[in-house]
Amino acid sequence: MGEKRIAIMQPYFFPYIGYFHLLNAADALVLYDNLQYTKKGWINRNRMLVNGSDVLFSIPLRKASDYSTIEQREVSEDFDRRKLLNRVRSAYRKAPHFAEAMNLFTTAIESPETNLFRFIKHSLILLCEHLGIGTTIIDSSTISIDHSERGQDKVLAICRALDATMYVNAIGGAALYDHTALNAVGIDLRFIQSENRSYQQFNHPFVAWLSILDVLMFNSTERVRQWVENGYTLVANPTPVP
């Protein structure tokens, strides 16, 4: 059996480029749908550039229990898609690659899907197709494991169920996992270390790690594809962030 790299993440709407580094590095991405939704996370929101500063944009949700899972959340019936599109159009209309990026964002926003998980998954699939990422995306609830498990135990269960030989994770989660425990069951642990590549954002000082929307507005699709493929390294022991 050859190497099989698995990544596991929550779904994020138009996430930063490091998310796509993770996707590119993995053979399959397990997308959590049956995990509890977190209000203060990045699931349905991200950051874009407005007049040189980073500003939040979000997908509003219907009211629901604080214990709801991601798959149980619904996009608000009051979500004004046109208002968000106009906001993005106003912020980026003079960007060099506005037309192509705006078309992609519009397709995602105008999805008739009202379930939050499926709405975000649809946008991730659109972006993967646009960026030439062929990684398989698997809904976590479809994997035959004990879904009451948490943390590293759940990751191990998913990796075993999918015959993974490597677990690839975002660098921010480095402190959450034990190399020894994963290595003991034949799973290599690696982290994505993304390069912080700057690019011209009109005439403003560079603001890093915005939504992939910002990257696509200011860079050609080919350049972004190259960055997705070559803009990171897989490391066993990440350099601590100062």
C-alpha positions as protocol buffer text, in pm:
chain_id: "A"
residue {
  index: 1
  type: MET
  ca { x: 0 y: 0 z: 0 }
}
residue {
  index: 2
  type: GLY
  ca { x: 136 y: 343 z: -94 }
}
residue {
  index: 3
  type: GLU
  ca { x: 135 y: 662 z: 106 }
}
residue {
  index: 4
  type: LYS
  ca { x: -205 y: 810 z: 182 }
}
residue {
  index: 5
  type: ARG
  ca { x: -222 y: 1161 z: 325 }
}
residue {
  index: 6
  type: ILE
  ca { x: -532 y: 1267 z: 518 }
}
residue {
  index: 7
  type: ALA
  ca { x: -625 y: 1614 z: 640 }
}
residue {
  index: 8
  type: ILE
  ca { x: -919 y: 1694 z: 867 }
}
residue {
  index: 9
  type: MET
  ca { x: -1069 y: 2042 z: 892 }
}
residue {
  index: 10
  type: GLN
  ca { x: -1381 y: 2239 z: 964 }
}
residue {
  index: 11
  type: PRO
  ca { x: -1540 y: 2397 z: 657 }
}
residue {
  index: 12
  type: TYR
  ca { x: -1451 y: 2764 z: 612 }
}
residue {
  index: 13
  type: PHE
  ca { x: -1604 y: 3007 z: 366 }
}
residue {
  index: 14
  type: PHE
  ca { x: -1344 y: 3138 z: 117 }
}
residue {
  index: 15
  type: PRO
  ca { x: -1059 y: 3065 z: 363 }
}
residue {
  index: 16
  type: TYR
  ca { x: -704 y: 3198 z: 349 }
}
residue {
  index: 17
  type: ILE
  ca { x: -452 y: 3036 z: 117 }
}
residue {
  index: 18
  type: GLY
  ca { x: -306 y: 2812 z: 389 }
}
residue {
  index: 19
  type: TYR
  ca { x: -628 y: 2610 z: 378 }
}
residue {
  index: 20
  type: PHE
  ca { x: -560 y: 2534 z: 12 }
}
residue {
  index: 21
  type: HIS
  ca { x: -200 y: 2441 z: 90 }
}
residue {
  index: 22
  type: LEU
  ca { x: -348 y: 2180 z: 324 }
}
residue {
  index: 23
  type: LEU
  ca { x: -589 y: 2061 z: 57 }
}
residue {
  index: 24
  type: ASN
  ca { x: -311 y: 2037 z: -200 }
}
residue {
  index: 25
  type: ALA
  ca { x: -88 y: 1839 z: 36 }
}
residue {
  index: 26
  type: ALA
  ca { x: -355 y: 1578 z: 117 }
}
residue {
  index: 27
  type: ASP
  ca { x: -504 y: 1294 z: -86 }
}
residue {
  index: 28
  type: ALA
  ca { x: -832 y: 1339 z: 98 }
}
residue {
  index: 29
  type: LEU
  ca { x: -978 y: 1613 z: 317 }
}
residue {
  index: 30
  type: VAL
  ca { x: -1226 y: 1506 z: 582 }
}
residue {
  index: 31
  type: LEU
  ca { x: -1463 y: 1797 z: 625 }
}
residue {
  index: 32
  type: TYR
  ca { x: -1629 y: 1811 z: 966 }
}
residue {
  index: 33
  type: ASP
  ca { x: -2006 y: 1835 z: 931 }
}
residue {
  index: 34
  type: ASN
  ca { x: -2108 y: 1672 z: 1260 }
}
residue {
  index: 35
  type: LEU
  ca { x: -1886 y: 1889 z: 1480 }
}
residue {
  index: 36
  type: GLN
  ca { x: -2043 y: 2153 z: 1705 }
}
residue {
  index: 37
  type: TYR
  ca { x: -2068 y: 2491 z: 1537 }
}
residue {
  index: 38
  type: THR
  ca { x: -1855 y: 2759 z: 1706 }
}
residue {
  index: 39
  type: LYS
  ca { x: -1981 y: 3117 z: 1695 }
}
residue {
  index: 40
  type: LYS
  ca { x: -1639 y: 3276 z: 1730 }
}
residue {
  index: 41
  type: GLY
  ca { x: -1472 y: 3064 z: 1464 }
}
residue {
  index: 42
  type: TRP
  ca { x: -1418 y: 3125 z: 1094 }
}
residue {
  index: 43
  type: ILE
  ca { x: -1673 y: 2883 z: 954 }
}
residue {
  index: 44
  type: ASN
  ca { x: -1907 y: 3139 z: 796 }
}
residue {
  index: 45
  type: ARG
  ca { x: -1688 y: 3448 z: 796 }
}
residue {
  index: 46
  type: ASN
  ca { x: -1355 y: 3575 z: 669 }
}
residue {
  index: 47
  type: ARG
  ca { x: -1156 y: 3891 z: 600 }
}
residue {
  index: 48
  type: MET
  ca { x: -1129 y: 4106 z: 290 }
}
residue {
  index: 49
  type: LEU
  ca { x: -956 y: 4434 z: 207 }
}
residue {
  index: 50
  type: VAL
  ca { x: -1152 y: 4761 z: 229 }
}
residue {
  index: 51
  type: ASN
  ca { x: -962 y: 5087 z: 182 }
}
residue {
  index: 52
  type: GLY
  ca { x: -635 y: 4928 z: 292 }
}
residue {
  index: 53
  type: SER
  ca { x: -770 y: 4762 z: 608 }
}
residue {
  index: 54
  type: ASP
  ca { x: -893 y: 4410 z: 680 }
}
residue {
  index: 55
  type: VAL
  ca { x: -1268 y: 4393 z: 730 }
}
residue {
  index: 56
  type: LEU
  ca { x: -1490 y: 4097 z: 818 }
}
residue {
  index: 57
  type: PHE
  ca { x: -1756 y: 3962 z: 585 }
}
residue {
  index: 58
  type: SER
  ca { x: -1992 y: 3686 z: 686 }
}
residue {
  index: 59
  type: ILE
  ca { x: -2278 y: 3457 z: 589 }
}
residue {
  index: 60
  type: PRO
  ca { x: -2562 y: 3528 z: 838 }
}
residue {
  index: 61
  type: LEU
  ca { x: -2730 y: 3228 z: 997 }
}
residue {
  index: 62
  type: ARG
  ca { x: -3074 y: 3144 z: 1131 }
}
residue {
  index: 63
  type: LYS
  ca { x: -3099 y: 3131 z: 1509 }
}
residue {
  index: 64
  type: ALA
  ca { x: -3030 y: 2785 z: 1651 }
}
residue {
  index: 65
  type: SER
  ca { x: -2924 y: 2605 z: 1966 }
}
residue {
  index: 66
  type: ASP
  ca { x: -2570 y: 2671 z: 2088 }
}
residue {
  index: 67
  type: TYR
  ca { x: -2521 y: 2294 z: 2073 }
}
residue {
  index: 68
  type: SER
  ca { x: -2608 y: 2262 z: 1704 }
}
residue {
  index: 69
  type: THR
  ca { x: -2360 y: 2092 z: 1475 }
}
residue {
  index: 70
  type: ILE
  ca { x: -2236 y: 2257 z: 1159 }
}
residue {
  index: 71
  type: GLU
  ca { x: -2467 y: 2044 z: 946 }
}
residue {
  index: 72
  type: GLN
  ca { x: -2766 y: 2158 z: 1153 }
}
residue {
  index: 73
  type: ARG
  ca { x: -2709 y: 2528 z: 1088 }
}
residue {
  index: 74
  type: GLU
  ca { x: -2897 y: 2710 z: 813 }
}
residue {
  index: 75
  type: VAL
  ca { x: -2823 y: 3026 z: 618 }
}
residue {
  index: 76
  type: SER
  ca { x: -3054 y: 3306 z: 727 }
}
residue {
  index: 77
  type: GLU
  ca { x: -3358 y: 3372 z: 511 }
}
residue {
  index: 78
  type: ASP
  ca { x: -3266 y: 3740 z: 548 }
}
residue {
  index: 79
  type: PHE
  ca { x: -2923 y: 3694 z: 390 }
}
residue {
  index: 80
  type: ASP
  ca { x: -2895 y: 3981 z: 143 }
}
residue {
  index: 81
  type: ARG
  ca { x: -2671 y: 3827 z: -121 }
}
residue {
  index: 82
  type: ARG
  ca { x: -2683 y: 4134 z: -343 }
}
residue {
  index: 83
  type: LYS
  ca { x: -2566 y: 4357 z: -58 }
}
residue {
  index: 84
  type: LEU
  ca { x: -2259 y: 4139 z: 8 }
}
residue {
  index: 85
  type: LEU
  ca { x: -2179 y: 4117 z: -362 }
}
residue {
  index: 86
  type: ASN
  ca { x: -2205 y: 4495 z: -396 }
}
residue {
  index: 87
  type: ARG
  ca { x: -1978 y: 4538 z: -94 }
}
residue {
  index: 88
  type: VAL
  ca { x: -1712 y: 4314 z: -249 }
}
residue {
  index: 89
  type: ARG
  ca { x: -1759 y: 4477 z: -589 }
}
residue {
  index: 90
  type: SER
  ca { x: -1707 y: 4821 z: -439 }
}
residue {
  index: 91
  type: ALA
  ca { x: -1393 y: 4713 z: -252 }
}
residue {
  index: 92
  type: TYR
  ca { x: -1223 y: 4535 z: -542 }
}
residue {
  index: 93
  type: ARG
  ca { x: -1364 y: 4677 z: -866 }
}
residue {
  index: 94
  type: LYS
  ca { x: -1025 y: 4824 z: -964 }
}
residue {
  index: 95
  type: ALA
  ca { x: -826 y: 4510 z: -879 }
}
residue {
  index: 96
  type: PRO
  ca { x: -634 y: 4366 z: -1179 }
}
residue {
  index: 97
  type: HIS
  ca { x: -814 y: 4029 z: -1176 }
}
residue {
  index: 98
  type: PHE
  ca { x: -1152 y: 4154 z: -1056 }
}
residue {
  index: 99
  type: ALA
  ca { x: -1371 y: 4004 z: -1330 }
}
residue {
  index: 100
  type: GLU
  ca { x: -1262 y: 3642 z: -1288 }
}
residue {
  index: 101
  type: ALA
  ca { x: -1248 y: 3649 z: -908 }
}
residue {
  index: 102
  type: MET
  ca { x: -1582 y: 3829 z: -881 }
}
residue {
  index: 103
  type: ASN
  ca { x: -1748 y: 3576 z: -1110 }
}
residue {
  index: 104
  type: LEU
  ca { x: -1625 y: 3291 z: -889 }
}
residue {
  index: 105
  type: PHE
  ca { x: -1740 y: 3462 z: -570 }
}
residue {
  index: 106
  type: THR
  ca { x: -2078 y: 3544 z: -724 }
}
residue {
  index: 107
  type: THR
  ca { x: -2132 y: 3180 z: -823 }
}
residue {
  index: 108
  type: ALA
  ca { x: -2062 y: 3075 z: -465 }
}
residue {
  index: 109
  type: ILE
  ca { x: -2283 y: 3341 z: -305 }
}
residue {
  index: 110
  type: GLU
  ca { x: -2575 y: 3282 z: -542 }
}
residue {
  index: 111
  type: SER
  ca { x: -2594 y: 2911 z: -459 }
}
residue {
  index: 112
  type: PRO
  ca { x: -2957 y: 2832 z: -368 }
}
residue {
  index: 113
  type: GLU
  ca { x: -2835 y: 2597 z: -94 }
}
residue {
  index: 114
  type: THR
  ca { x: -2960 y: 2700 z: 251 }
}
residue {
  index: 115
  type: ASN
  ca { x: -2780 y: 2442 z: 464 }
}
residue {
  index: 116
  type: LEU
  ca { x: -2461 y: 2602 z: 595 }
}
residue {
  index: 117
  type: PHE
  ca { x: -2238 y: 2297 z: 555 }
}
residue {
  index: 118
  type: ARG
  ca { x: -2349 y: 2229 z: 200 }
}
residue {
  index: 119
  type: PHE
  ca { x: -2332 y: 2600 z: 111 }
}
residue {
  index: 120
  type: ILE
  ca { x: -1967 y: 2619 z: 223 }
}
residue {
  index: 121
  type: LYS
  ca { x: -1876 y: 2282 z: 75 }
}
residue {
  index: 122
  type: HIS
  ca { x: -2012 y: 2400 z: -261 }
}
residue {
  index: 123
  type: SER
  ca { x: -1784 y: 2706 z: -247 }
}
residue {
  index: 124
  type: LEU
  ca { x: -1481 y: 2492 z: -154 }
}
residue {
  index: 125
  type: ILE
  ca { x: -1546 y: 2260 z: -449 }
}
residue {
  index: 126
  type: LEU
  ca { x: -1574 y: 2561 z: -682 }
}
residue {
  index: 127
  type: LEU
  ca { x: -1241 y: 2695 z: -555 }
}
residue {
  index: 128
  type: CYS
  ca { x: -1069 y: 2356 z: -581 }
}
residue {
  index: 129
  type: GLU
  ca { x: -1184 y: 2319 z: -940 }
}
residue {
  index: 130
  type: HIS
  ca { x: -1067 y: 2673 z: -1018 }
}
residue {
  index: 131
  type: LEU
  ca { x: -726 y: 2612 z: -862 }
}
residue {
  index: 132
  type: GLY
  ca { x: -676 y: 2264 z: -1007 }
}
residue {
  index: 133
  type: ILE
  ca { x: -687 y: 2082 z: -672 }
}
residue {
  index: 134
  type: GLY
  ca { x: -807 y: 1725 z: -716 }
}
residue {
  index: 135
  type: THR
  ca { x: -819 y: 1627 z: -349 }
}
residue {
  index: 136
  type: THR
  ca { x: -1115 y: 1411 z: -248 }
}
residue {
  index: 137
  type: ILE
  ca { x: -1350 y: 1577 z: 3 }
}
residue {
  index: 138
  type: ILE
  ca { x: -1525 y: 1346 z: 251 }
}
residue {
  index: 139
  type: ASP
  ca { x: -1803 y: 1444 z: 493 }
}
residue {
  index: 140
  type: SER
  ca { x: -1696 y: 1332 z: 840 }
}
residue {
  index: 141
  type: SER
  ca { x: -2039 y: 1188 z: 926 }
}
residue {
  index: 142
  type: THR
  ca { x: -2006 y: 930 z: 645 }
}
residue {
  index: 143
  type: ILE
  ca { x: -1702 y: 765 z: 807 }
}
residue {
  index: 144
  type: SER
  ca { x: -1773 y: 456 z: 1020 }
}
residue {
  index: 145
  type: ILE
  ca { x: -1620 y: 550 z: 1355 }
}
residue {
  index: 146
  type: ASP
  ca { x: -1738 y: 632 z: 1705 }
}
residue {
  index: 147
  type: HIS
  ca { x: -1826 y: 996 z: 1651 }
}
residue {
  index: 148
  type: SER
  ca { x: -1846 y: 1062 z: 2024 }
}
residue {
  index: 149
  type: GLU
  ca { x: -1466 y: 1053 z: 2038 }
}
residue {
  index: 150
  type: ARG
  ca { x: -1285 y: 1384 z: 2064 }
}
residue {
  index: 151
  type: GLY
  ca { x: -952 y: 1544 z: 1980 }
}
residue {
  index: 152
  type: GLN
  ca { x: -661 y: 1321 z: 1889 }
}
residue {
  index: 153
  type: ASP
  ca { x: -862 y: 1004 z: 1952 }
}
residue {
  index: 154
  type: LYS
  ca { x: -1111 y: 1104 z: 1685 }
}
residue {
  index: 155
  type: VAL
  ca { x: -832 y: 1195 z: 1443 }
}
residue {
  index: 156
  type: LEU
  ca { x: -672 y: 854 z: 1499 }
}
residue {
  index: 157
  type: ALA
  ca { x: -1006 y: 680 z: 1440 }
}
residue {
  index: 158
  type: ILE
  ca { x: -1061 y: 868 z: 1113 }
}
residue {
  index: 159
  type: CYS
  ca { x: -706 y: 800 z: 995 }
}
residue {
  index: 160
  type: ARG
  ca { x: -740 y: 428 z: 1069 }
}
residue {
  index: 161
  type: ALA
  ca { x: -1079 y: 408 z: 897 }
}
residue {
  index: 162
  type: LEU
  ca { x: -930 y: 567 z: 583 }
}
residue {
  index: 163
  type: ASP
  ca { x: -604 y: 368 z: 592 }
}
residue {
  index: 164
  type: ALA
  ca { x: -400 y: 686 z: 626 }
}
residue {
  index: 165
  type: THR
  ca { x: -23 y: 672 z: 647 }
}
residue {
  index: 166
  type: MET
  ca { x: 16 y: 1046 z: 711 }
}
residue {
  index: 167
  type: TYR
  ca { x: -195 y: 1301 z: 893 }
}
residue {
  index: 168
  type: VAL
  ca { x: -145 y: 1653 z: 761 }
}
residue {
  index: 169
  type: ASN
  ca { x: -260 y: 1936 z: 983 }
}
residue {
  index: 170
  type: ALA
  ca { x: -261 y: 2314 z: 996 }
}
residue {
  index: 171
  type: ILE
  ca { x: 40 y: 2453 z: 1181 }
}
residue {
  index: 172
  type: GLY
  ca { x: -183 y: 2617 z: 1439 }
}
residue {
  index: 173
  type: GLY
  ca { x: -274 y: 2274 z: 1575 }
}
residue {
  index: 174
  type: ALA
  ca { x: 83 y: 2159 z: 1638 }
}
residue {
  index: 175
  type: ALA
  ca { x: 41 y: 2159 z: 2017 }
}
residue {
  index: 176
  type: LEU
  ca { x: -269 y: 1940 z: 2002 }
}
residue {
  index: 177
  type: TYR
  ca { x: -107 y: 1621 z: 1876 }
}
residue {
  index: 178
  type: ASP
  ca { x: 145 y: 1368 z: 2000 }
}
residue {
  index: 179
  type: HIS
  ca { x: 388 y: 1234 z: 1739 }
}
residue {
  index: 180
  type: THR
  ca { x: 449 y: 921 z: 1946 }
}
residue {
  index: 181
  type: ALA
  ca { x: 83 y: 823 z: 1963 }
}
residue {
  index: 182
  type: LEU
  ca { x: 34 y: 859 z: 1588 }
}
residue {
  index: 183
  type: ASN
  ca { x: 364 y: 697 z: 1496 }
}
residue {
  index: 184
  type: ALA
  ca { x: 276 y: 398 z: 1715 }
}
residue {
  index: 185
  type: VAL
  ca { x: -9 y: 312 z: 1478 }
}
residue {
  index: 186
  type: GLY
  ca { x: 189 y: 382 z: 1161 }
}
residue {
  index: 187
  type: ILE
  ca { x: 74 y: 738 z: 1097 }
}
residue {
  index: 188
  type: ASP
  ca { x: 330 y: 1008 z: 1022 }
}
residue {
  index: 189
  type: LEU
  ca { x: 240 y: 1355 z: 1152 }
}
residue {
  index: 190
  type: ARG
  ca { x: 318 y: 1661 z: 943 }
}
residue {
  index: 191
  type: PHE
  ca { x: 220 y: 2029 z: 953 }
}
residue {
  index: 192
  type: ILE
  ca { x: 169 y: 2285 z: 679 }
}
residue {
  index: 193
  type: GLN
  ca { x: 414 y: 2573 z: 705 }
}
residue {
  index: 194
  type: SER
  ca { x: 289 y: 2833 z: 458 }
}
residue {
  index: 195
  type: GLU
  ca { x: 512 y: 3101 z: 308 }
}
residue {
  index: 196
  type: ASN
  ca { x: 387 y: 3452 z: 375 }
}
residue {
  index: 197
  type: ARG
  ca { x: 415 y: 3580 z: 19 }
}
residue {
  index: 198
  type: SER
  ca { x: 325 y: 3945 z: -27 }
}
residue {
  index: 199
  type: TYR
  ca { x: 163 y: 4094 z: -336 }
}
residue {
  index: 200
  type: GLN
  ca { x: 48 y: 4438 z: -443 }
}
residue {
  index: 201
  type: GLN
  ca { x: -287 y: 4542 z: -291 }
}
residue {
  index: 202
  type: PHE
  ca { x: -353 y: 4867 z: -478 }
}
residue {
  index: 203
  type: ASN
  ca { x: -117 y: 5121 z: -318 }
}
residue {
  index: 204
  type: HIS
  ca { x: -169 y: 5013 z: 42 }
}
residue {
  index: 205
  type: PRO
  ca { x: 74 y: 4840 z: 279 }
}
residue {
  index: 206
  type: PHE
  ca { x: 35 y: 4464 z: 245 }
}
residue {
  index: 207
  type: VAL
  ca { x: -223 y: 4294 z: 469 }
}
residue {
  index: 208
  type: ALA
  ca { x: -144 y: 3923 z: 502 }
}
residue {
  index: 209
  type: TRP
  ca { x: -362 y: 3613 z: 531 }
}
residue {
  index: 210
  type: LEU
  ca { x: -687 y: 3756 z: 400 }
}
residue {
  index: 211
  type: SER
  ca { x: -948 y: 3540 z: 229 }
}
residue {
  index: 212
  type: ILE
  ca { x: -845 y: 3359 z: -89 }
}
residue {
  index: 213
  type: LEU
  ca { x: -1082 y: 3609 z: -253 }
}
residue {
  index: 214
  type: ASP
  ca { x: -823 y: 3882 z: -196 }
}
residue {
  index: 215
  type: VAL
  ca { x: -543 y: 3666 z: -338 }
}
residue {
  index: 216
  type: LEU
  ca { x: -748 y: 3596 z: -651 }
}
residue {
  index: 217
  type: MET
  ca { x: -836 y: 3963 z: -697 }
}
residue {
  index: 218
  type: PHE
  ca { x: -472 y: 4071 z: -716 }
}
residue {
  index: 219
  type: ASN
  ca { x: -302 y: 3768 z: -876 }
}
residue {
  index: 220
  type: SER
  ca { x: -359 y: 3568 z: -1193 }
}
residue {
  index: 221
  type: THR
  ca { x: -518 y: 3226 z: -1154 }
}
residue {
  index: 222
  type: GLU
  ca { x: -197 y: 3065 z: -1278 }
}
residue {
  index: 223
  type: ARG
  ca { x: 11 y: 3248 z: -1019 }
}
residue {
  index: 224
  type: VAL
  ca { x: -227 y: 3146 z: -741 }
}
residue {
  index: 225
  type: ARG
  ca { x: -217 y: 2785 z: -861 }
}
residue {
  index: 226
  type: GLN
  ca { x: 162 y: 2791 z: -844 }
}
residue {
  index: 227
  type: TRP
  ca { x: 147 y: 2938 z: -494 }
}
residue {
  index: 228
  type: VAL
  ca { x: -96 y: 2666 z: -387 }
}
residue {
  index: 229
  type: GLU
  ca { x: 141 y: 2400 z: -516 }
}
residue {
  index: 230
  type: ASN
  ca { x: 473 y: 2549 z: -409 }
}
residue {
  index: 231
  type: GLY
  ca { x: 405 y: 2799 z: -133 }
}
residue {
  index: 232
  type: TYR
  ca { x: 442 y: 2569 z: 166 }
}
residue {
  index: 233
  type: THR
  ca { x: 655 y: 2297 z: 322 }
}
residue {
  index: 234
  type: LEU
  ca { x: 552 y: 1991 z: 522 }
}
residue {
  index: 235
  type: VAL
  ca { x: 732 y: 1992 z: 856 }
}
residue {
  index: 236
  type: ALA
  ca { x: 744 y: 1751 z: 1147 }
}
residue {
  index: 237
  type: ASN
  ca { x: 839 y: 2008 z: 1409 }
}
residue {
  index: 238
  type: PRO
  ca { x: 708 y: 2356 z: 1327 }
}
residue {
  index: 239
  type: THR
  ca { x: 908 y: 2664 z: 1420 }
}
residue {
  index: 240
  type: PRO
  ca { x: 727 y: 2829 z: 1714 }
}
residue {
  index: 241
  type: VAL
  ca { x: 548 y: 3150 z: 1620 }
}
residue {
  index: 242
  type: PRO
  ca { x: 707 y: 3443 z: 1814 }
}
